[in-house]
Structure formats: structure tokens, C-alpha cells
Amino acid sequence: MKNTLFTLVLVSCILFLHASARTTAVGKKAIEFELSDQFEREWSWKQNWKGKSTIIVLSDWKGSDYTPAWTTPLTAKLKDRVKFVALADVSLAPGFLKGYLRSRFRDAYQTPILLDWDGDVFSHYSFESGVPNVLFVDSQGVVRLHEWGKGSAEQANAFAANVEQLLSGR
């Protein structure tokens, strides 16, 4: 009885710690990718962002409503100092919906949104589903910050301050 109870408690603790562990992309090298946007324009990491300080905003359908809460203040504060790229996880969409989804993105967004049909970029960056994930990749191609959430003013301001600190070398 004691061994069974001990085993049950131990397994519960391990499962709790695993479930509550925060997976982050900090320290990972930027993934080289080639993706198209909703206008069917091709983009590549190598040609557009490699060697440049970049903020990557990753979102799936569930988190897309919260994306402006991040992008609006970050763009206002950092647009002259970093590049930005937004990606949408469309990997769960069946192939026959590609045209429809592109048209929906065209109608909804004027700025390019790169469509990750295979989910490779999202997987590489340890994407947390349901909310936008915001990453800062330095000019050496290393992820220095990775946050996610609904983008409260406090979250976005703290992220911007941390980016500014990294850019200034402090």
C-alpha cells in the first residue's frame, strides 16, 4: 500500500512538473525557411531577415485575435530598430482549403502574413498554441526572447523594454 501510494504521488509530481514546464525557444538558432504570404509572394529568412535583429510573431487561428495587442505597441516602439515578420500556423488546414484561406488572409490583412502550411517553423520555435508567440532574434540569428500570451500592455511594454536593452548591449 505504501509503495503504491508513493509511486502514485511520484508519478503525479513528475506529470505536474512536465505539464507546468515552460518550453521556450530562447537560445535556438533561427530556422531557415521559405514561405509564401497570402498574396502568394515568396519570402525567405536568408534574403529578408538573416543578419538583422528581428521580431517574429507566430499565431494560430485561436490566438490571432490577440496579435494586434502585441504588434501595435511593438511596431510603434521598435519599427526603426528591428525587422518584423508575422507567421500563421495553417498546418491543420486540409490542402483543398489553401485558396480559401489565402483569400481570407488577403481580406483581413494588408501586411504580409507568411503561411506555414507544414508547421515546421512553429515546431522549431516551440510554439504555444492558442495565443501569439513573440520572439526576438538577434542579428547573429539567436532567439534571445520568447514570450506568449494575450499581449497585455504590461507584457508588450516589458518585451519592448527587453528588446531595447538587448539592442543597446546592456
NORFEN-V887934 format. One record per pair of residues at least 24 apart in sequence whose ideal C-beta (glycine too) atoms are under 8 Angstrom apart, sorted by sequence separation. I is the first residue (numbers start at 1). J is the second residue. If there is no record, write none. Layout:
i->I j->J
i->I j->J
This chain:
i->30 j->54
i->64 j->88
i->93 j->117
i->86 j->111
i->88 j->113
i->90 j->115
i->91 j->116
i->134 j->159
i->86 j->112
i->87 j->113
i->88 j->114
i->90 j->116
i->91 j->117
i->136 j->162
i->55 j->82
i->57 j->84
i->59 j->86
i->61 j->88
i->86 j->113
i->87 j->114
i->88 j->115
i->89 j->116
i->90 j->117
i->91 j->118
i->92 j->119
i->136 j->163
i->53 j->81
i->54 j->82
i->55 j->83
i->57 j->85
i->59 j->87
i->60 j->88
i->61 j->89
i->86 j->114
i->87 j->115
i->88 j->116
i->91 j->119
i->138 j->166
i->53 j->82
i->54 j->83
i->55 j->84
i->56 j->85
i->57 j->86
i->58 j->87
i->59 j->88
i->60 j->89
i->85 j->114
i->87 j->116
i->52 j->82
i->53 j->83
i->54 j->84
i->55 j->85
i->56 j->86
i->57 j->87
i->59 j->89
i->89 j->119
i->136 j->166
i->52 j->83
i->54 j->85
i->56 j->87
i->58 j->89
i->91 j->122
i->89 j->122
i->49 j->83
i->87 j->121
i->48 j->83
i->87 j->122
i->49 j->85
i->48 j->85
i->89 j->127
i->89 j->129
i->43 j->85
i->35 j->87
i->82 j->136
i->74 j->134
i->40 j->102
i->60 j->122
i->70 j->132
i->58 j->121
i->69 j->132
i->38 j->102
i->58 j->122
i->70 j->134
i->38 j->103
i->66 j->131
i->67 j->132
i->63 j->129
i->66 j->132
i->38 j->105
i->39 j->106
i->58 j->125
i->60 j->127
i->62 j->129
i->63 j->130
i->37 j->105
i->38 j->106
i->62 j->130
i->63 j->131
i->64 j->132
i->43 j->112
i->56 j->125
i->58 j->127
i->60 j->129
i->62 j->131
i->63 j->132
i->60 j->130
i->63 j->133
i->38 j->109
i->41 j->112
i->43 j->114
i->59 j->131
i->39 j->112
i->59 j->132
i->38 j->112
i->58 j->132
i->59 j->133
i->37 j->112
i->38 j->113
i->57 j->132
i->58 j->133
i->37 j->113
i->57 j->133
i->58 j->134
i->37 j->114
i->38 j->115
i->57 j->134
i->58 j->135
i->36 j->114
i->37 j->115
i->56 j->134
i->35 j->114
i->36 j->115
i->55 j->134
i->56 j->135
i->35 j->115
i->55 j->135
i->73 j->153
i->35 j->116
i->55 j->136
i->56 j->137
i->69 j->150
i->70 j->151
i->82 j->163
i->54 j->136
i->55 j->137
i->69 j->151
i->74 j->156
i->78 j->160
i->81 j->163
i->33 j->116
i->53 j->136
i->54 j->137
i->66 j->149
i->68 j->151
i->69 j->152
i->73 j->156
i->77 j->160
i->81 j->164
i->53 j->137
i->66 j->150
i->67 j->151
i->73 j->157
i->53 j->138
i->66 j->151
i->70 j->155
i->74 j->159
i->78 j->163
i->82 j->167
i->35 j->121
i->53 j->139
i->70 j->156
i->74 j->160
i->78 j->164
i->81 j->167
i->33 j->120
i->52 j->139
i->69 j->156
i->73 j->160
i->77 j->164
i->33 j->121
i->49 j->137
i->51 j->139
i->31 j->120
i->70 j->159
i->74 j->163
i->31 j->121
i->51 j->141
i->50 j->141
i->31 j->124
i->31 j->125
i->28 j->124
i->28 j->125
i->28 j->126
i->25 j->124
i->25 j->125
i->25 j->126
i->24 j->126
i->23 j->126
i->23 j->128
i->30 j->137
i->55 j->163
i->25 j->135
i->53 j->163
i->30 j->141
i->29 j->141
i->30 j->142
i->29 j->142
i->30 j->143
i->28 j->142
i->29 j->143
i->53 j->167
i->27 j->142
i->28 j->143
i->27 j->143
i->26 j->143
i->25 j->143
i->26 j->144
i->26 j->145
i->26 j->146
i->25 j->146
i->24 j->146
